[in-house]
């Protein structure tokens, strides 16, 4: 058995690796030594005749492997975070929390959304991410809304299907970018570097444990929704006369603290893809693109829009 030919060494400590190793004392199905693969983080490496590699799998205790028993191995990319493994449709469902009075109705796997108070398109459109699974999906959407609007993943089959049926862009906006980040990472970034206002926002928890609004003396506002350990931000606005004073960051920090108190570990927000200053700011705070989507309607965009 030719062992020791691999891409491992002290340099992989702290990274994710896959190791194929001999299982001492066990026989494989062909009569030779038994082999097994182990995936996890390399937490220790010692060289020499009796050197060992210690791998920490995602589940279970650390495994110590004699270097002489390693058949092959290599570093592998880090496992995507839990929030990155959430589907776009699941992420959008988390964002329902931004509208406390949102009423939803299924059309197969699509979701009709309505709100008596919100004006955002997200509260007055069908969430059409993926096949609906029902034959009359489009007809039911058209019958439900006075002005039918559909949110679809950009360049998805649903996007192309609705365009082929004569639907058009709902506005002159481009795609909306749904971004996510860890709450701890955002909290650190908000308090580091750029100056943040020391003025404490007034927090109004309109729906205890689910929805809150923060405001600084009429100069800056924003709101957040919490559900299932996700906190989302929306409506972060600063008066033109009060910009570059850190007021928006202070509002976000107050809402983030509120979300963390509810148990949030993931933060999210949504921004138009042509809003480069906002995208740069949010990237600096640790937010990364999760998916992007756009809105279609059956009514053509006005030339004055």
PAZAPA-4460 file (N, C-alpha, C; in steps of 0.05 Angstrom, whole numbers, plus 32768, in hexadecimal, padded with zeros to 4 digits):
% residues 305
    n_x    n_y    n_z   ca_x   ca_y   ca_z    c_x    c_y    c_z   seq   type   mol
   8011   7FE8   8000   8000   8000   8000   8012   8019   8000     1      X     A
   800F   802A   7FEC   8020   8042   7FE9   8012   8059   7FF8     2      X     A
   801B   805E   8011   8010   8074   8020   8022   808C   8020     3      X     A
   8018   80A2   8029   8028   80BA   802C   8028   80CC   8013     4      X     A
   801C   80C5   7FFD   801C   80D5   7FE5   8002   80E6   7FE6     5      X     A
   8005   80FF   7FF0   7FED   8110   7FF4   7FF5   812D   7FF4     6      X     A
   7FE1   813E   7FF6   7FE5   815B   7FF6   7FE2   8167   8012     7      X     A
   7FE6   8157   8026   7FE2   8160   8041   7FFD   8167   804E     8      X     A
   7FFB   8174   8065   8013   817C   8073   800C   8190   8088     9      X     A
   8020   819B   8096   801A   81AF   80AB   800A   81C7   80A1    10      X     A
   800D   81CD   8086   8000   81E5   807B   7FE1   81E2   807A    11      X     A
   7FD6   81CA   807E   7FB9   81C7   807C   7FAC   81C9   8098    12      X     A
   7FBB   81CD   80AD   7FAF   81D0   80C7   7F9C   81E9   80C6    13      X     A
   7F84   81E5   80CF   7F70   81FA   80CF   7F5F   81FB   80B6    14      X     A
   7F64   81E9   80A3   7F54   81E8   808B   7F45   81CE   8089    15      X     A
   7F31   81CD   8077   7F21   81B5   8073   7F30   81A2   8060    16      X     A
   7F31   8188   8067   7F3F   8175   8058   7F2F   815B   8054    17      X     A
   7F36   814B   8040   7F2C   8131   803D   7F44   811E   803E    18      X     A
   7F43   8109   804E   7F59   80F7   8051   7F4F   80DA   804C    19      X     A
   7F5D   80CC   803B   7F59   80AF   8037   7F6F   80A1   8047    20      X     A
   7F66   808F   8058   7F7A   8082   8069   7F75   8064   806C    21      X     A
   7F8A   8056   8073   7F88   803A   8079   7F7C   8036   8095    22      X     A
   7F6A   8023   8098   7F5E   801D   80B2   7F6F   8006   80BE    23      X     A
   7F81   800B   80D1   7F92   7FF6   80DB   7F83   7FDE   80E6    24      X     A
   7F8C   7FC6   80DE   7F80   7FAD   80E8   7F66   7FA4   80DA    25      X     A
   7F5D   7FB4   80C6   7F44   7FAC   80B8   7F4A   7FA5   809B    26      X     A
   7F3B   7F93   8091   7F3E   7F89   8075   7F28   7F94   8063    27      X     A
   7F30   7F9D   804C   7F1D   7FA7   8038   7F0F   7F91   8029    28      X     A
   7EFB   7F98   8018   7EEB   7F84   800A   7EFC   7F73   7FF6    29      X     A
   7F13   7F7E   7FED   7F23   7F6F   7FDA   7F3A   7F5F   7FE7    30      X     A
   7F3A   7F60   8002   7F4E   7F51   8010   7F66   7F62   8019    31      X     A
   7F68   7F7A   800E   7F7D   7F8D   8017   7F75   7F9D   802F    32      X     A
   7F85   7FB0   8037   7F7F   7FC1   804E   7F65   7FD1   8049    33      X     A
   7F56   7FD4   805E   7F3D   7FE4   805C   7F44   8002   805B    34      X     A
   7F36   8010   804A   7F3B   802D   8048   7F21   803C   804F    35      X     A
   7F24   8054   8059   7F0D   8065   805F   7F14   8082   805A    36      X     A
   7F00   8092   8053   7F05   80AF   804F   7EFA   80BF   8067    37      X     A
   7F08   80D4   806D   7F00   80E5   8083   7F01   8102   807A    38      X     A
   7EEB   8111   807F   7EE8   812D   8077   7EE5   813D   8090    39      X     A
   7EF5   8152   8093   7EF3   8163   80AA   7F0A   8178   80AA    40      X     A
   7F0C   8186   80C1   7F21   819A   80C4   7F3A   818E   80CF    41      X     A
   7F51   8193   80C3   7F6A   818A   80CE   7F71   819D   80E6    42      X     A
   7F73   8192   80FE   7F78   81A3   8115   7F94   81A0   8120    43      X     A
   7FA3   818C   8117   7FBE   8188   8120   7FCE   8177   810C    44      X     A
   7FE8   817C   810B   7FFA   816C   80FA   8015   816A   8107    45      X     A
   801E   8152   810A   8039   814E   8115   8048   813C   8102    46      X     A
   8061   8144   80FA   8071   8135   80E7   8083   8121   80F5    47      X     A
   8091   8112   80E5   80A4   80FF   80F1   809B   80E2   80EC    48      X     A
   80AB   80D0   80F6   80A5   80B3   80F2   808B   80AB   80FE    49      X     A
   8084   80B7   8114   806A   80B1   8122   8057   80C8   8120    50      X     A
   8059   80D7   810A   8048   80EF   8106   802B   80E8   8104    51      X     A
   801A   80FB   810A   7FFD   80F8   8109   7FEF   8110   80FD    52      X     A
   7FD8   810C   80F4   7FC6   8121   80EA   7FAC   811E   80FA    53      X     A
   7FA2   8134   8105   7F89   8133   8114   7F74   8142   8104    54      X     A
   7F5E   8134   80FF   7F48   813F   80EF   7F2F   8141   8100    55      X     A
   7F22   8157   80FF   7F09   815B   810E   7EF1   815A   80FB    56      X     A
   7EE2   8145   80FA   7ECB   8143   80E8   7EB4   8155   80F2    57      X     A
   7EA1   815A   80E0   7E8A   816B   80E8   7E7B   815F   80FF    58      X     A
   7E79   8145   8101   7E6C   8138   8117   7E7F   8123   8122    59      X     A
   7E80   8121   813D   7E91   810D   8149   7EAB   8119   8154    60      X     A
   7EBA   8108   8162   7ED3   8111   816E   7EEA   8113   8159    61      X     A
   7F00   8120   8161   7F17   8123   8150   7F22   8107   814A    62      X     A
   7F2E   8104   8132   7F39   80EA   812A   7F57   80EE   8125    63      X     A
   7F68   80DF   8133   7F84   80E0   8130   7F8D   80CA   811C    64      X     A
   7F9B   80D3   8107   7FA3   80C1   80F1   7FC2   80C0   80F0    65      X     A
   7FCD   80A8   80F1   7FEA   80A6   80ED   7FF1   80AD   80D0    66      X     A
   8006   80BD   80CD   800D   80C6   80B2   8013   80AE   80A0    67      X     A
   801E   8099   80AB   8024   8081   809B   800B   8074   8090    68      X     A
   7FF4   807A   809C   7FDB   806D   8093   7FCC   807E   807E    69      X     A
   7FD6   8096   8078   7FC8   80A7   8064   7FCF   809E   8048    70      X     A
   7FBB   8097   8038   7FBE   808F   801D   7FBD   80A7   800A    71      X     A
   7FAA   80B9   800F   7FA8   80D1   7FFE   7F99   80E6   800F    72      X     A
   7F9B   80FE   8006   7F8D   8114   8014   7F92   812F   8007    73      X     A
   7F80   8141   800C   7F84   815C   8001   7F72   816F   800F    74      X     A
   7F78   8189   800E   7F66   819E   8019   7F4D   819F   8007    75      X     A
   7F37   81A6   8013   7F1E   81AA   8004   7F12   81C5   800C    76      X     A
   7F01   81D0   7FFB   7EF5   81EA   8001   7EE5   81E9   801B    77      X     A
   7EE3   81FF   8029   7ED3   8200   8041   7EB6   81F9   803B    78      X     A
   7EA9   81ED   804E   7E8C   81E6   804A   7E7D   8200   804A    79      X     A
   7E6A   8204   8037   7E5A   821D   8037   7E4C   8220   8052    80      X     A
   7E48   8239   805A   7E3A   823F   8073   7E1E   8235   8071    81      X     A
   7E11   8232   8088   7DF5   8229   8088   7DE4   823D   8079    82      X     A
   7DE9   8256   807C   7DD8   826A   806E   7DDB   8268   8050    83      X     A
   7DF3   8261   8047   7DF7   825E   802A   7DEA   8245   801E    84      X     A
   7DE4   8232   802F   7DD7   8219   8026   7DB9   821C   8025    85      X     A
   7DAE   8232   8030   7D92   8237   802E   7D8A   823E   8012    86      X     A
   7D75   8233   8007   7D6C   8239   7FEC   7D62   8256   7FEA    87      X     A
   7D62   8262   7FD2   7D57   827D   7FCF   7D3A   827E   7FD9    88      X     A
   7D2A   826A   7FD3   7D0E   826B   7FDC   7D0C   826A   7FFA    89      X     A
   7D1D   825B   8007   7D1C   825A   8025   7D25   8275   8030    90      X     A
   7D3A   8281   8024   7D43   829B   802D   7D2D   82B0   802B    91      X     A
   7D1E   82AF   8014   7D08   82C2   8011   7CF2   82BE   8025    92      X     A
   7CEE   82A5   802D   7CD9   82A0   8041   7CE2   82AB   805C    93      X     A
   7CFC   82AB   8062   7D05   82B8   807B   7CFE   82D6   807A    94      X     A
   7D00   82E1   8062   7CFC   82FE   805F   7CDE   8306   8061    95      X     A
   7CCC   82F3   8063   7CB0   82FA   8068   7CAD   8309   8082    96      X     A
   7CC0   8305   8094   7CBF   8312   80AF   7CC1   8330   80AD    97      X     A
   7CCA   833B   8096   7CCC   8358   8094   7CB1   8365   8091    98      X     A
   7C9C   8356   808D   7C81   8361   808A   7C6E   8352   809D    99      X     A
   7C6A   835E   80B5   7C5B   8350   80CA   7C3F   8348   80C2   100      X     A
   7C32   8357   80B1   7C17   8351   80A9   7C15   8342   808F   101      X     A
   7C2B   8336   8086   7C2B   8328   806C   7C19   8310   806D   102      X     A
   7C08   830E   8058   7BF6   82F8   8055   7C00   82E8   803C   103      X     A
   7C04   82CE   8040   7C0E   82BD   802A   7BFA   82A8   8023   104      X     A
   7BFC   82A0   800A   7BEA   828A   8000   7BFA   827A   7FEB   105      X     A
   7BFB   8260   7FEE   7C0B   8250   7FDB   7BFD   824C   7FC0   106      X     A
   7C0D   824C   7FAC   7C05   8243   7F91   7C19   822D   7F8A   107      X     A
   7C14   8215   7F93   7C28   8200   7F92   7C3F   8209   7FA4   108      X     A
   7C57   820A   7F99   7C6E   8213   7FA8   7C72   8231   7FA6   109      X     A
   7C63   823F   7F95   7C64   825C   7F94   7C54   8267   7FAB   110      X     A
   7C59   8281   7FB2   7C4C   828D   7FC8   7C41   82A9   7FC1   111      X     A
   7C27   82AC   7FC2   7C1A   82C6   7FBF   7C1E   82D6   7FD9   112      X     A
   7C26   82EF   7FD6   7C2C   8300   7FED   7C1C   831A   7FEC   113      X     A
   7C0F   8320   8003   7BFF   8339   8005   7C03   8346   8020   114      X     A
   7C02   8360   8020   7C04   836F   803A   7BF1   8387   8038   115      X     A
   7BE4   838C   804E   7BD1   83A3   804F   7BE0   83BD   8054   116      X     A
   7BF9   83BC   805E   7C07   83D5   8065   7C21   83D9   8055   117      X     A
   7C2F   83C5   804E   7C48   83C8   8040   7C44   83CF   8023   118      X     A
   7C57   83DF   8018   7C56   83E6   7FFB   7C6B   83D8   7FEB   119      X     A
   7C7D   83CB   7FF7   7C93   83BD   7FE9   7C89   83A8   7FD6   120      X     A
   7C96   83A4   7FC0   7C8E   8390   7FAD   7C8F   8374   7FB9   121      X     A
   7CA1   8370   7FCC   7CA3   8355   7FD8   7C8A   834E   7FE7   122      X     A
   7C7A   8362   7FEE   7C61   835D   7FFD   7C49   835C   7FEB   123      X     A
   7C4D   835F   7FD1   7C36   8360   7FBE   7C3D   8352   7FA4   124      X     A
   7C48   833A   7FA7   7C50   832B   7F8F   7C51   830D   7F95   125      X     A
   7C53   82FD   7F81   7C55   82E1   7F85   7C73   82D9   7F85   126      X     A
   7C7B   82CA   7F98   7C96   82BF   7F9A   7C97   82A6   7F88   127      X     A
   7CA3   82A9   7F71   7CA3   8293   7F5D   7CBF   8289   7F59   128      X     A
   7CCB   827D   7F6D   7CE6   8272   7F6B   7CE3   8253   7F67   129      X     A
   7CE9   824A   7F4F   7CE7   822E   7F49   7CCB   8227   7F3E   130      X     A
   7CC8   820F   7F34   7CAE   8207   7F29   7C99   8207   7F3F   131      X     A
   7C81   820F   7F38   7C6B   820F   7F4C   7C60   81F3   7F51   132      X     A
   7C61   81E2   7F3D   7C56   81C8   7F40   7C38   81C6   7F3A   133      X     A
   7C2C   81DC   7F32   7C0F   81DC   7F2B   7C0C   81E7   7F0E   134      X     A
   7BF8   81DE   7F00   7BF5   81E5   7EE4   7BEB   8202   7EE0   135      X     A
   7BD9   820B   7EF2   7BCD   8226   7EED   7BDA   823C   7EFE   136      X     A
   7BF4   8239   7F03   7C01   824C   7F15   7BFF   8269   7F0B   137      X     A
   7C06   826E   7EF2   7C06   8289   7EE8   7BE9   8295   7EE8   138      X     A
   7BD6   8285   7EE0   7BBA   828E   7EE0   7BB1   8295   7EFC   139      X     A
   7BB9   8286   7F10   7BB1   828D   7F2B   7BBE   82A6   7F36   140      X     A
   7BD7   82AB   7F2D   7BE5   82C4   7F35   7BD7   82DB   7F28   141      X     A
   7BD0   82D9   7F0E   7BC3   82EF   7F00   7BA8   82F5   7F0D   142      X     A
   7B9A   82E0   7F14   7B7F   82E4   7F20   7B81   82F0   7F3C   143      X     A
   7B97   82EC   7F4A   7B99   82F5   7F66   7B9F   8313   7F68   144      X     A
   7BB1   831D   7F56   7BBA   8339   7F59   7BAD   834B   7F44   145      X     A
   7BA7   8364   7F4D   7B9D   8377   7F3A   7BB3   837E   7F25   146      X     A
   7BCC   8380   7F2F   7BE3   8382   7F1D   7BF6   836C   7F24   147      X     A
   7BF6   8356   7F16   7C07   833F   7F1C   7C24   8346   7F1B   148      X     A
   7C33   833E   7F30   7C50   8342   7F31   7C5C   8328   7F3B   149      X     A
   7C71   831F   7F2F   7C7F   8306   7F37   7C9C   830B   7F3D   150      X     A
   7CA5   8301   7F53   7CC2   8301   7F5A   7CCE   82E7   7F51   151      X     A
   7CE2   82E8   7F3F   7CEE   82D0   7F34   7D0C   82D3   7F35   152      X     A
   7D1A   82BC   7F39   7D37   82BC   7F38   7D40   82C5   7F1C   153      X     A
   7D53   82D8   7F1C   7D5C   82E3   7F02   7D67   82CD   7EF0   154      X     A
   7D5D   82CC   7ED8   7D66   82B9   7EC3   7D5E   829C   7ECA   155      X     A
   7D4B   8298   7EDC   7D42   827D   7EE2   7D2E   8274   7ECE   156      X     A
   7D27   825A   7ECE   7D12   8250   7EBB   7CF8   825F   7EBF   157      X     A
   7CF1   8266   7ED8   7CD8   8275   7EDD   7CD9   8291   7ED0   158      X     A
   7CF1   829D   7ED2   7CF5   82B7   7EC5   7CF0   82B5   7EA7   159      X     A
   7CFD   82A1   7E9B   7CFA   829E   7E7E   7CDD   8296   7E76   160      X     A
   7CD0   8286   7E87   7CB5   827D   7E81   7CA2   8295   7E81   161      X     A
   7CA4   82A6   7E95   7C91   82BD   7E96   7C97   82D0   7E80   162      X     A
   7CB0   82D4   7E79   7CB6   82E6   7E62   7CAA   82DB   7E49   163      X     A
   7CAA   82C0   7E45   7C9F   82B4   7E2D   7C81   82B7   7E2C   164      X     A
   7C74   82BA   7E44   7C57   82BE   7E45   7C4F   82DB   7E43   165      X     A
   7C63   82ED   7E3E   7C5D   8309   7E3A   7C61   831B   7E52   166      X     A
   7C6A   8310   7E68   7C70   8320   7E80   7C89   8331   7E79   167      X     A
   7C8A   8348   7E87   7CA0   835B   7E82   7CAB   8364   7E9D   168      X     A
   7CC3   8371   7E9D   7CCE   837C   7EB6   7CBA   838F   7EC4   169      X     A
   7CB8   838C   7EDE   7CA4   839C   7EED   7CAB   83B9   7EEF   170      X     A
   7CC6   83BF   7EED   7CCF   83DA   7EEE   7CEA   83DC   7EDF   171      X     A
   7CF6   83F3   7EE0   7D10   83F6   7ED4   7D27   83ED   7EE6   172      X     A
   7D20   83E4   7EFE   7D35   83DA   7F10   7D42   83C1   7F04   173      X     A
   7D5A   83BB   7F0D   7D67   83A2   7F05   7D5F   838D   7F19   174      X     A
   7D72   837B   7F1E   7D6C   8365   7F31   7D70   836F   7F4E   175      X     A
   7D63   8361   7F60   7D68   8366   7F7D   7D7A   8351   7F87   176      X     A
   7D8F   8359   7F96   7DA3   8347   7FA1   7D9C   8341   7FBE   177      X     A
   7D98   8328   7FC4   7D92   831F   7FDF   7DAD   8317   7FEC   178      X     A
   7DB5   8325   8001   7DCF   8321   800D   7DCC   8316   802A   179      X     A
   7DDF   8306   8032   7DDE   82FA   804D   7DFA   82FD   805A   180      X     A
   7DFA   82FC   8074   7E13   82FD   8084   7E0D   82F3   80A0   181      X     A
   7E22   82EC   80AE   7E20   82E4   80CA   7E1C   82FD   80DB   182      X     A
   7E0A   82FC   80EF   7E04   8314   80FF   7E1D   831D   810E   183      X     A
   7E2D   830A   8118   7E45   8312   8128   7E59   8321   8116   184      X     A
   7E5C   8317   80FD   7E6E   8324   80EA   7E65   8341   80E4   185      X     A
   7E4B   8344   80DF   7E40   835F   80D9   7E44   8371   80F2   186      X     A
   7E3E   8367   8109   7E41   8377   8122   7E5E   8382   8125   187      X     A
   7E71   8370   8120   7E8D   8379   8122   7E94   838E   810D   188      X     A
   7E8A   838A   80F5   7E90   839D   80DF   7E83   83B8   80E4   189      X     A
   7E6B   83B8   80EE   7E5D   83D1   80F3   7E6C   83E3   8107   190      X     A
   7E7A   83D6   811A   7E87   83E5   812F   7EA5   83E9   812A   191      X     A
   7EAE   83E2   8112   7ECA   83E4   810B   7ECD   83F6   80F3   192      X     A
   7EE2   8405   80F4   7EE9   8415   80DC   7ED9   842F   80DB   193      X     A
   7EC6   8431   80C8   7EB8   8449   80C4   7EA9   8452   80DD   194      X     A
   7EA9   846C   80E2   7E9C   8477   80FA   7E7F   8471   80FA   195      X     A
   7E75   8468   8111   7E58   8464   8115   7E4E   8478   8129   196      X     A
   7E37   8484   8124   7E2C   8498   8136   7E28   848D   8152   197      X     A
   7E2E   849E   8165   7E2A   8496   8181   7E0E   849B   818B   198      X     A
   7DFE   84A7   8179   7DE1   84AC   8180   7DD3   8491   8181   199      X     A
   7DC5   848C   8197   7DB8   8472   819A   7D9C   8473   818C   200      X     A
   7D97   8462   8179   7D7D   8461   816C   7D67   8459   8180   201      X     A
   7D50   8464   817B   7D38   845B   818A   7D2D   8442   817D   202      X     A
   7D2A   842D   818C   7D21   8414   8181   7D04   840F   8189   203      X     A
   7CF3   840A   8175   7CD7   8404   817A   7CD1   83E8   8171   204      X     A
   7CCD   83D6   8185   7CC8   83BA   817E   7CAA   83B7   817A   205      X     A
   7CA0   83BE   8163   7C84   83BE   815D   7C77   83A3   8160   206      X     A
   7C85   838E   8158   7C7C   8372   815B   7C91   8364   816C   207      X     A
   7C8D   8361   8186   7CA1   8356   8197   7CAD   833C   818C   208      X     A
   7CC8   833C   818A   7CD6   8324   8181   7CD4   831E   8164   209      X     A
   7CC7   8330   8154   7CC4   832A   8138   7CC9   8342   8125   210      X     A
   7CC4   835B   812F   7CC7   8372   811D   7CCE   838A   812D   211      X     A
   7CE2   839A   8124   7CEA   83B2   8133   7CF2   83C8   8120   212      X     A
   7CEF   83E0   8129   7CF7   83F8   811A   7D0A   8409   812A   213      X     A
   7D1F   8414   811E   7D32   8425   812C   7D33   8440   811E   214      X     A
   7D35   8455   812E   7D35   8470   8123   7D48   8482   8133   215      X     A
   7D55   8494   8125   7D66   84A9   8132   7D5B   84C4   812B   216      X     A
   7D4B   84CF   813D   7D42   84EB   813C   7D38   84F3   8121   217      X     A
   7D2A   84E1   8113   7D20   84E8   80F9   7D35   84EA   80E3   218      X     A
   7D4E   84E4   80E9   7D64   84E6   80D6   7D6A   84CC   80C9   219      X     A
   7D65   84B6   80D7   7D6C   849C   80CC   7D58   8487   80D7   220      X     A
   7D4F   8475   80C5   7D3C   8461   80CD   7D43   8446   80C0   221      X     A
   7D36   8432   80CA   7D39   8417   80BF   7D28   8404   80CF   222      X     A
   7D22   83ED   80C3   7D13   83D8   80D2   7D1F   83BD   80CC   223      X     A
   7D17   83AA   80DE   7D22   838F   80DB   7D0C   837B   80E3   224      X     A
   7D0E   8363   80D7   7CFC   834E   80DE   7D0C   8335   80E6   225      X     A
   7D02   8326   80F9   7D10   830F   8103   7CFD   82F6   8101   226      X     A
   7D09   82E0   80F8   7CFB   82C6   80F7   7D10   82B0   80F3   227      X     A
   7D0D   829B   8103   7D1E   8283   80FF   7D3B   8289   80FE   228      X     A
   7D45   8298   8110   7D61   82A0   8114   7D6D   82B1   80FD   229      X     A
   7D5C   82BC   80EC   7D64   82CF   80D8   7D59   82EB   80DE   230      X     A
   7D69   8300   80DC   7D60   831B   80DF   7D65   832A   80C4   231      X     A
   7D51   8338   80BA   7D53   8346   80A1   7D50   8364   80A5   232      X     A
   7D5E   8373   8095   7D5C   8391   8096   7D4E   839B   807D   233      X     A
   7D40   83B1   8080   7D33   83BE   806A   7D2E   83DB   8071   234      X     A
   7D2A   83EC   805D   7D23   8408   8062   7D38   8418   8071   235      X     A
   7D52   8410   806E   7D67   8420   807B   7D6A   843A   806B   236      X     A
   7D62   8450   8077   7D63   846A   8069   7D6F   847F   807B   237      X     A
   7D7F   8491   806F   7D8B   84A7   807E   7D84   84C1   806E   238      X     A
   7D7C   84D5   807D   7D76   84EF   8070   7D8E   84F9   8061   239      X     A
   7D89   8504   8049   7DA0   850E   8039   7DB2   8522   8048   240      X     A
   7DA6   8531   805A   7DB6   8545   8069   7DC6   8539   8080   241      X     A
   7DC2   851F   8085   7DCF   8512   809C   7DE0   84FB   8094   242      X     A
   7DE7   84F8   807B   7DF7   84E2   8072   7E14   84E5   8079   243      X     A
   7E22   84CE   8079   7E3F   84CD   807F   7E45   84D4   809C   244      X     A
   7E31   84CF   80AD   7E35   84D4   80CA   7E33   84B9   80DA   245      X     A
   7E30   84A3   80CC   7E2E   8489   80D9   7E13   8483   80E4   246      X     A
   7DFE   8493   80DC   7DE3   848F   80E8   7DD7   8475   80DD   247      X     A
   7DDB   846F   80C4   7DD0   8456   80B9   7DDD   843E   80C6   248      X     A
   7DF7   843F   80CB   7E05   8429   80D9   7DFA   8425   80F5   249      X     A
   7DF4   843C   8102   7DEA   843A   811D   7DCE   842D   811E   250      X     A
   7DBE   8434   810A   7DA3   8428   8108   7DA6   840A   8103   251      X     A
   7DB7   8402   80F0   7DBC   83E6   80EB   7DC6   83D7   8103   252      X     A
   7DD8   83E3   8112   7DE4   83D7   8129   7DCE   83D2   813E   253      X     A
   7DBC   83E5   8142   7DA7   83E2   8156   7D94   83CB   814E   254      X     A
   7D8D   83CA   8134   7D7B   83B5   812B   7D89   839A   812B   255      X     A
   7DA3   8399   8126   7DB2   8380   8127   7DB4   8376   8144   256      X     A
   7DB8   8388   8157   7DB9   8380   8173   7D9E   8375   817B   257      X     A
   7D89   8382   8172   7D6E   8378   8178   7D6A   835C   816D   258      X     A
   7D72   8358   8153   7D6F   833E   8147   7D80   8328   8156   259      X     A
   7D98   8330   815E   7DA9   831D   816D   7D9C   8315   8187   260      X     A
   7D8F   8328   8194   7D81   8322   81AD   7D6B   830E   81A9   261      X     A
   7D5F   830E   8191   7D4A   82FA   818B   7D56   82DF   8184   262      X     A
   7D70   82DE   817F   7D7D   82C5   8179   7D86   82C3   815C   263      X     A
   7D87   82D9   814D   7D8F   82D8   8131   7DAD   82D3   812E   264      X     A
   7DB4   82C1   811C   7DD0   82BC   8115   7DD6   82C3   80F8   265      X     A
   7DC1   82C8   80E8   7DC4   82D0   80CC   7DB6   82EA   80C7   266      X     A
   7DC3   82FD   80BA   7DB8   8316   80B2   7DB5   8317   8094   267      X     A
   7DA0   8325   808A   7D9C   8327   806E   7D91   8342   8066   268      X     A
   7D94   834A   804E   7D88   8362   8043   7D87   835F   8025   269      X     A
   7D79   8372   8018   7D74   8371   7FFC   7D79   838C   7FEF   270      X     A
   7D88   838D   7FD9   7D90   83A6   7FCD   7D90   83A3   7FAF   271      X     A
   7D89   83B8   7FA1   7D8A   83B7   7F84   7DA6   83B4   7F79   272      X     A
   7DA9   83A5   7F64   7DC5   839F   7F5B   7DD3   83B6   7F4E   273      X     A
   7DC5   83CD   7F49   7DD3   83E4   7F3E   7DD9   83F9   7F54   274      X     A
   7DD4   83F2   7F6D   7DDA   8404   7F83   7DF6   83FE   7F8E   275      X     A
   7E0A   8407   7F7F   7E25   83FF   7F85   7E2F   8409   7FA0   276      X     A
   7E28   8422   7FA8   7E31   842B   7FC3   7E26   8419   7FD9   277      X     A
   7E0D   8411   7FD8   7E01   83FF   7FEC   7E0E   83E4   7FEB   278      X     A
   7E12   83D9   7FD3   7E1F   83BF   7FD1   7E3B   83BF   7FDD   279      X     A
   7E4A   83D5   7FD8   7E65   83D7   7FE3   7E64   83D8   8001   280      X     A
   7E51   83E7   800C   7E4F   83EA   8029   7E48   83CF   8035   281      X     A
   7E34   83C1   802A   7E2B   83A8   8036   7E41   8392   8033   282      X     A
   7E50   8393   801D   7E66   8380   801A   7E7B   8385   8030   283      X     A
   7E80   839E   8036   7E94   83A5   804B   7E8A   839B   8066   284      X     A
   7E70   8399   806A   7E64   838F   8083   7E63   8371   8084   285      X     A
   7E6B   8363   806F   7E6C   8346   806F   7E55   8339   805F   286      X     A
   7E43   8348   8053   7E2D   833C   8044   7E37   8331   802A   287      X     A
   7E2C   831A   8022   7E33   830E   8008   7E1A   8306   7FFA   288      X     A
   7E1B   8306   7FDF   7E03   8300   7FCF   7DFB   82E3   7FD4   289      X     A
   7DE1   82E0   7FD9   7DD5   82C5   7FDB   7DC7   82BE   7FC1   290      X     A
   7DB7   82D0   7FB7   7DAA   82CC   7F9D   7DA0   82E7   7F93   291      X     A
   7D97   82E8   7F7B   7D8B   8301   7F71   7D72   82FB   7F61   292      X     A
   7D5F   830D   7F62   7D46   8309   7F55   7D3B   8323   7F49   293      X     A
   7D26   8320   7F39   7D1A   8338   7F2D   7CFC   8335   7F2C   294      X     A
   7CEF   834B   7F25   7CD1   834B   7F24   7CC7   834D   7F08   295      X     A
   7CB3   833E   7F02   7CA5   833F   7EE8   7C88   8345   7EED   296      X     A
   7C7B   8350   7ED8   7C5E   8356   7EDA   7C52   8352   7EBF   297      X     A
   7C37   8352   7EBE   7C29   8350   7EA5   7C25   836B   7E97   298      X     A
   7C2C   8381   7EA6   7C27   839C   7E9C   7C42   83A8   7E94   299      X     A
   7C43   83B4   7E7D   7C5C   83C0   7E73   7C64   83D8   7E85   300      X     A
   7C7E   83DD   7E87   7C88   83F3   7E96   7C82   840D   7E88   301      X     A
   7C78   8421   7E97   7C72   843B   7E8B   7C8B   8448   7E81   302      X     A
   7C8A   8456   7E6A   7CA2   8464   7E60   7CAB   847A   7E73   303      X     A
   7C99   8483   7E85   7CA0   8498   7E98   7CAB   848D   7EB2   304      X     A
   7CAC   8471   7EB4   7CB4   8465   7ECD   7CD1   8465   7ED1   305      X     A
***
